[in-house]
């Protein structure tokens, strides 16, 4: 549909040279938006509504209908909102809660208050970094199996990298969380279901901006109901199989079933178990899959960075399977992932709702106000980052200082992503395992235009061919 007078999509900027790459991003707007343009742009992508003035440190407020909106885009005030006054700002926005509740129920990602306080220690404990020694062999096995599958695909067949990475990460999550293999057919249902669900999400929720603090309930059409059924069907099947003895003792699901939520509390009931399992599954596979997909695109367009990556993998790992010990030594690979997450944070907006009136800098915050913290904006702020739109992994190498409140792809404070270490180590291990065997060659003339409904994805999912590396390239 074309909107010649009300809405014209912003052009996408992408530049490259012999020793630099500026990956695609929408050209910032040069004007403030009216209500109709906000709605139209947000419907296409949540990245499409930001004027140039927000790509630097600032605090700003404006109104959408009857609702105050406060943009918090300075490290100092990010800390205030997400740590100092977390109790007042911990609640996710009604738009996000309404959008995700049909899929995730009251799972950890969108819960708050007592529910969150009771469940967070449990979830954080079962995916704590000290358990990575138990998870890493599974990650290695699944990554090596993907190498064999890619060998069989061959260099002449085009694949979609987002689907490939989602299949990989979904299998890892299934084996670590549920203690059982997922399989290609079930993984495909989850990927298709979540993709369809994202496409139908309404990120606006008119009722909230008209004054309803909880927003209006969303209407689920047949397409979104089918998407939810596809995802829940897979999760329920695996949970049921585990309960019937098919899962492994010691898996995350097994621990969630057996672990108490606190002194004198009961174990998770069936509904809570499904919600938390679905949350871990979706957050764990979707965010890592999108990060890895972006990393492949960046490396394909930055041959100097890819060359350094291969040299490091050869030096640290040789031809041996890559495990947790090697992950800790792959400094450049880690920097590539960190820089990928800076440029393309999987969740680019972290909206919060003010429980009570507050003061953020010079802005008097009203009760119920929408507080927007955006890793997308903060991590591209021109006064916080040198050459903010360039792909430059060296900014994350040892000895470089990064402000922890200017780099928040996993959020920060009490609600920092519980699976941070899991996802980061998984990304490094999988990227290194696959990159030393294959070069990913995106389709000729393809450009990975970024867009966001819930997570930040490349349009088209990066269609590409898998080019096996020669023995000479590896040795």
Legacy VTK file of the C-alpha trace (Angstrom):
# vtk DataFile Version 3.0
C-alpha trace
ASCII
DATASET POLYDATA
POINTS 475 float
0.000 0.000 0.000
1.318 3.448 -0.897
0.802 6.568 1.195
2.143 9.333 -1.088
1.136 12.211 1.147
1.046 10.767 4.653
4.009 8.415 4.680
7.093 7.781 2.602
9.572 5.160 3.885
12.969 6.539 4.766
15.826 5.569 2.443
18.240 2.947 3.752
21.895 3.969 4.018
24.674 1.444 3.373
28.262 2.266 2.407
31.424 0.229 1.971
35.056 0.689 1.028
38.298 -1.290 0.997
38.670 -1.051 4.762
35.291 0.023 6.130
31.662 -1.007 6.132
28.641 1.031 7.200
25.866 -1.556 7.379
22.273 -0.664 6.521
20.213 1.649 8.693
17.235 3.922 7.940
18.149 7.529 7.309
17.071 9.476 10.404
14.065 11.716 9.970
14.579 15.462 9.765
11.184 16.388 11.211
8.986 15.517 14.169
6.066 13.255 13.417
2.341 13.791 13.702
0.036 11.102 15.050
-0.936 9.568 11.715
2.671 9.336 10.539
3.755 7.768 13.851
1.082 5.085 13.504
1.905 4.346 9.868
5.649 4.217 10.405
5.422 2.155 13.613
3.174 -0.342 11.862
5.924 -1.017 9.332
8.848 -0.855 11.752
9.546 0.573 15.190
12.858 1.870 13.806
11.081 4.155 11.352
9.823 6.800 13.803
13.034 8.412 15.084
14.238 11.883 14.029
17.937 12.742 13.880
17.849 14.547 17.236
17.457 11.228 19.072
20.712 9.824 17.686
22.639 11.583 20.433
22.388 11.818 24.232
19.144 13.460 25.249
16.038 13.365 27.381
12.856 14.439 25.661
9.146 14.356 26.289
6.108 14.678 24.047
2.508 13.563 24.008
0.656 11.069 21.892
-2.984 11.934 22.421
-3.498 11.815 26.225
-0.285 9.936 27.102
3.044 11.425 28.088
6.008 9.787 26.339
9.524 10.259 27.760
12.576 9.265 25.710
15.534 8.481 28.009
18.713 8.422 25.958
21.637 9.238 28.249
23.728 6.707 30.195
23.211 8.641 33.452
19.438 8.537 33.200
19.316 4.992 31.852
20.995 4.058 35.121
18.426 6.071 37.069
15.467 4.369 35.378
16.785 0.805 35.279
18.684 0.640 38.567
18.145 3.558 40.957
14.371 3.701 40.432
13.835 0.255 38.978
10.924 -0.394 41.353
9.022 2.468 39.747
9.967 1.647 36.164
10.294 -2.150 36.089
6.935 -2.708 34.397
7.000 -3.301 30.655
4.760 -1.041 28.601
1.130 -2.075 28.060
1.794 -2.355 24.321
4.519 -4.941 24.900
2.575 -6.813 27.575
-0.574 -6.919 25.467
1.402 -7.944 22.373
3.278 -10.822 24.029
0.856 -12.113 26.670
-1.080 -14.385 24.260
2.198 -16.076 23.343
4.149 -15.999 26.623
1.456 -15.704 29.296
2.990 -14.309 32.471
6.494 -15.472 31.578
9.523 -13.746 33.052
10.053 -11.392 30.109
6.781 -9.509 30.623
5.887 -10.264 34.250
6.581 -7.837 37.103
5.941 -7.357 40.805
5.702 -10.443 43.006
5.448 -12.880 40.096
8.733 -11.626 38.687
10.422 -11.523 42.105
9.474 -15.133 42.834
10.439 -16.580 39.458
13.531 -14.591 38.520
15.851 -16.369 41.029
14.714 -19.750 39.749
15.220 -18.949 36.077
18.497 -17.112 36.692
19.816 -20.064 38.687
19.026 -22.754 36.133
20.700 -20.822 33.278
23.513 -19.318 35.370
26.943 -19.003 33.775
28.356 -21.627 36.134
26.200 -24.174 34.281
27.785 -23.327 30.920
30.178 -26.276 31.302
27.107 -28.502 31.191
25.518 -26.717 28.228
28.585 -26.233 26.018
28.958 -29.875 24.825
25.372 -29.759 23.541
26.087 -26.511 21.713
29.168 -28.093 20.119
27.222 -31.189 19.046
24.433 -29.194 17.432
26.876 -26.831 15.694
28.896 -29.774 14.318
25.675 -31.407 13.112
24.878 -28.168 11.287
28.280 -28.360 9.575
27.343 -31.802 8.226
23.932 -30.580 7.112
25.497 -27.601 5.332
27.976 -29.919 3.613
25.006 -31.782 2.174
23.302 -28.594 0.989
26.234 -27.632 -1.231
27.225 -24.246 -2.696
24.641 -24.101 -5.507
21.503 -24.043 -3.383
20.339 -20.776 -1.866
19.238 -20.814 1.764
17.868 -18.154 4.146
20.325 -17.478 6.956
17.718 -16.393 9.499
15.893 -19.699 9.091
19.175 -21.623 9.323
20.237 -19.816 12.485
16.780 -20.196 14.030
16.881 -23.946 13.359
20.326 -24.138 14.967
19.461 -22.131 18.075
16.041 -23.753 18.499
17.715 -27.177 18.585
20.255 -25.984 21.161
17.523 -24.521 23.350
15.428 -27.667 23.050
18.255 -29.958 24.105
19.455 -27.764 26.958
16.080 -26.547 28.252
14.021 -29.653 27.592
16.683 -32.338 27.494
15.471 -33.743 24.190
16.073 -33.217 20.493
13.600 -30.964 18.701
13.957 -32.048 15.090
13.706 -30.060 11.875
9.913 -30.325 11.501
9.159 -29.016 15.003
11.810 -26.302 14.685
10.189 -25.187 11.433
6.797 -24.899 13.157
8.265 -22.723 15.930
10.090 -20.477 13.458
7.079 -20.125 11.170
4.770 -19.516 14.122
6.872 -16.795 15.719
7.493 -15.097 12.367
3.760 -15.038 11.619
3.017 -13.772 15.125
5.470 -10.886 14.781
3.977 -9.848 11.456
0.565 -9.403 13.047
1.666 -7.497 16.159
0.145 -4.052 16.721
2.779 -1.974 18.505
0.541 1.043 19.036
-2.492 0.085 21.203
-4.735 3.102 20.781
-6.460 2.557 24.125
-3.272 3.211 26.078
-2.714 6.544 24.367
-6.332 7.496 24.943
-5.815 7.115 28.683
-6.381 3.441 29.582
-3.309 2.673 31.711
-3.473 -1.035 30.851
-4.247 -0.420 27.192
-7.029 -2.240 25.364
-7.151 -6.010 24.921
-5.954 -7.059 21.515
-8.116 -9.002 19.094
-6.489 -12.163 17.813
-7.395 -12.995 14.260
-7.226 -16.490 12.836
-3.687 -15.978 11.590
-2.279 -15.018 14.990
-4.267 -17.742 16.753
-2.786 -20.250 14.351
0.714 -18.847 14.995
0.232 -19.161 18.770
-1.061 -22.719 18.375
1.999 -23.650 16.319
4.415 -22.391 18.981
2.459 -23.670 21.973
1.934 -27.019 20.272
5.674 -27.623 20.019
6.402 -26.430 23.561
3.546 -28.492 25.003
4.645 -31.603 23.139
8.163 -31.392 24.471
7.035 -30.592 28.033
4.599 -33.499 27.943
7.280 -35.849 26.611
9.573 -34.767 29.411
6.899 -35.344 32.024
6.406 -38.831 30.596
10.080 -39.638 31.027
11.510 -38.805 27.588
13.562 -35.819 28.793
16.894 -35.868 30.532
17.411 -35.498 34.265
19.328 -32.297 34.947
17.924 -30.374 31.973
16.646 -26.865 32.639
13.081 -28.087 32.376
13.804 -30.837 34.888
15.244 -28.290 37.299
12.235 -25.996 36.846
9.902 -28.853 37.626
11.771 -29.867 40.765
13.046 -26.537 42.054
11.062 -24.608 44.631
10.384 -20.939 44.017
11.347 -19.949 47.541
10.949 -20.938 51.166
7.630 -22.590 51.688
6.462 -22.083 48.088
5.183 -24.666 45.664
6.903 -25.743 42.475
5.792 -24.169 39.192
2.285 -25.246 38.234
1.580 -26.510 34.725
0.572 -23.113 33.295
3.558 -21.281 34.824
5.874 -24.044 33.648
4.624 -23.719 30.078
4.877 -19.915 30.179
8.454 -19.942 31.474
9.478 -22.726 29.101
7.960 -20.800 26.181
9.679 -17.587 27.312
13.100 -19.239 27.574
12.531 -21.001 24.268
11.461 -17.917 22.334
13.905 -15.483 23.937
16.733 -17.984 23.755
16.379 -18.998 20.135
14.999 -15.861 18.456
17.435 -13.292 19.840
20.534 -15.428 19.241
19.357 -16.414 15.771
18.874 -12.789 14.715
22.251 -11.771 16.175
24.038 -14.572 14.308
22.221 -13.710 11.079
23.355 -10.099 11.329
26.903 -11.266 12.131
27.045 -13.327 8.925
25.897 -10.338 6.885
28.445 -8.043 8.504
31.348 -10.463 7.979
30.332 -11.072 4.354
30.696 -7.336 3.737
33.841 -6.805 5.830
36.473 -9.220 4.458
39.232 -7.767 6.672
37.186 -8.632 9.765
36.427 -12.110 8.459
40.115 -12.697 7.682
41.087 -11.792 11.246
38.335 -14.089 12.545
39.629 -17.072 10.577
43.196 -16.423 11.681
42.105 -16.370 15.319
40.059 -19.564 15.007
42.986 -21.353 13.366
45.398 -20.150 16.063
43.156 -20.999 19.023
41.239 -24.051 17.829
43.021 -25.655 14.893
40.688 -28.342 13.544
39.492 -29.573 16.936
35.839 -29.230 18.015
35.235 -25.862 19.623
34.130 -25.950 23.246
33.777 -23.602 26.175
37.537 -23.411 26.832
38.184 -22.158 23.296
35.251 -19.730 23.448
36.999 -17.857 26.238
40.089 -17.403 24.058
38.301 -16.205 20.904
38.614 -12.491 21.677
38.052 -11.183 18.156
35.079 -13.487 17.627
33.568 -12.185 20.853
34.208 -8.602 19.682
32.420 -9.350 16.390
29.362 -10.577 18.284
29.462 -7.632 20.700
29.678 -5.153 17.820
26.868 -6.952 16.012
24.722 -6.542 19.130
25.619 -2.846 19.281
24.547 -2.202 15.702
21.564 -4.554 15.732
20.324 -5.179 19.283
17.765 -8.011 19.037
15.293 -6.050 21.179
15.901 -2.440 20.079
13.301 -0.815 22.337
12.912 -1.332 26.091
9.632 0.437 26.914
8.637 0.880 30.555
5.605 2.298 32.340
5.882 4.647 35.316
4.008 3.221 38.308
4.042 6.612 40.037
5.041 10.162 39.210
8.801 10.713 39.139
11.516 13.094 38.006
14.011 12.100 35.299
16.499 14.910 34.831
14.514 18.021 33.978
11.408 16.041 32.993
8.510 15.673 35.420
7.191 12.177 34.737
3.493 11.534 35.154
2.022 8.364 36.605
1.390 5.914 33.791
3.796 7.631 31.380
5.493 5.625 28.661
9.271 5.596 29.215
11.279 4.632 26.140
14.863 3.434 26.461
16.229 2.345 23.110
19.443 0.345 22.661
19.041 1.128 18.950
19.355 4.869 19.585
21.734 4.787 22.550
24.214 2.477 20.829
24.324 4.725 17.761
24.517 8.047 19.630
27.054 10.193 17.821
28.333 11.807 21.037
28.849 8.433 22.792
30.444 6.368 20.015
33.164 7.135 17.501
31.863 6.486 13.980
28.667 5.040 15.450
27.320 3.594 12.203
30.540 1.783 11.227
31.081 -1.923 11.809
34.175 -1.816 14.034
34.644 -4.863 16.316
37.957 -3.456 17.576
36.014 -1.120 19.873
35.290 -4.200 22.031
38.806 -5.638 22.199
40.659 -5.844 25.506
41.773 -2.518 26.891
38.907 -0.583 25.298
36.500 1.121 27.702
32.774 0.912 27.018
30.242 2.716 29.181
27.986 -0.068 30.560
24.979 2.249 30.428
25.607 3.212 26.806
25.785 -0.438 25.695
22.671 -2.312 26.789
21.716 -4.992 24.226
20.796 -7.293 27.132
19.173 -4.450 29.152
20.831 -3.559 32.471
20.072 -3.628 36.177
17.823 -6.138 37.964
16.018 -6.967 34.705
19.152 -7.692 32.707
18.689 -10.729 30.466
18.993 -13.865 32.597
20.428 -15.758 29.622
23.145 -13.208 28.777
26.102 -15.572 29.220
24.268 -18.486 27.614
23.454 -16.473 24.487
26.855 -14.828 24.185
28.845 -18.053 24.524
26.422 -19.856 22.209
26.842 -17.167 19.546
30.648 -17.285 19.688
30.808 -21.087 19.643
28.389 -21.440 16.726
29.896 -18.620 14.665
33.419 -19.986 15.060
32.401 -23.589 14.323
30.591 -22.685 11.129
32.791 -19.820 9.895
35.949 -21.929 9.717
34.167 -24.349 7.362
31.955 -22.039 5.289
31.840 -18.586 3.801
28.350 -17.115 3.657
27.773 -15.305 0.356
24.603 -13.171 0.366
22.517 -13.001 -2.774
23.878 -10.544 -5.347
22.485 -7.032 -4.816
20.767 -8.079 -1.575
20.692 -5.480 1.195
19.689 -6.423 4.741
17.223 -3.648 5.513
16.553 -3.665 9.275
12.994 -3.681 10.565
11.367 -4.353 13.926
7.962 -5.425 15.160
9.151 -7.271 18.273
12.741 -8.209 17.439
15.186 -6.574 15.018
15.378 -8.687 11.869
16.905 -8.230 8.397
14.250 -8.014 5.697
14.275 -11.205 3.672
16.303 -13.054 6.305
19.600 -12.807 4.311
19.275 -15.187 1.323
22.726 -16.641 0.708
24.845 -19.497 -0.565
27.179 -21.559 1.612
30.670 -21.687 0.091
32.910 -24.396 1.618
36.325 -23.097 2.544
39.234 -24.784 0.830
41.918 -26.597 2.757
44.304 -23.772 1.859
41.904 -21.199 3.351
41.781 -23.175 6.559
45.487 -23.962 6.806
LINES 1 476
475 0 1 2 3 4 5 6 7 8 9 10 11 12 13 14 15 16 17 18 19 20 21 22 23 24 25 26 27 28 29 30 31 32 33 34 35 36 37 38 39 40 41 42 43 44 45 46 47 48 49 50 51 52 53 54 55 56 57 58 59 60 61 62 63 64 65 66 67 68 69 70 71 72 73 74 75 76 77 78 79 80 81 82 83 84 85 86 87 88 89 90 91 92 93 94 95 96 97 98 99 100 101 102 103 104 105 106 107 108 109 110 111 112 113 114 115 116 117 118 119 120 121 122 123 124 125 126 127 128 129 130 131 132 133 134 135 136 137 138 139 140 141 142 143 144 145 146 147 148 149 150 151 152 153 154 155 156 157 158 159 160 161 162 163 164 165 166 167 168 169 170 171 172 173 174 175 176 177 178 179 180 181 182 183 184 185 186 187 188 189 190 191 192 193 194 195 196 197 198 199 200 201 202 203 204 205 206 207 208 209 210 211 212 213 214 215 216 217 218 219 220 221 222 223 224 225 226 227 228 229 230 231 232 233 234 235 236 237 238 239 240 241 242 243 244 245 246 247 248 249 250 251 252 253 254 255 256 257 258 259 260 261 262 263 264 265 266 267 268 269 270 271 272 273 274 275 276 277 278 279 280 281 282 283 284 285 286 287 288 289 290 291 292 293 294 295 296 297 298 299 300 301 302 303 304 305 306 307 308 309 310 311 312 313 314 315 316 317 318 319 320 321 322 323 324 325 326 327 328 329 330 331 332 333 334 335 336 337 338 339 340 341 342 343 344 345 346 347 348 349 350 351 352 353 354 355 356 357 358 359 360 361 362 363 364 365 366 367 368 369 370 371 372 373 374 375 376 377 378 379 380 381 382 383 384 385 386 387 388 389 390 391 392 393 394 395 396 397 398 399 400 401 402 403 404 405 406 407 408 409 410 411 412 413 414 415 416 417 418 419 420 421 422 423 424 425 426 427 428 429 430 431 432 433 434 435 436 437 438 439 440 441 442 443 444 445 446 447 448 449 450 451 452 453 454 455 456 457 458 459 460 461 462 463 464 465 466 467 468 469 470 471 472 473 474
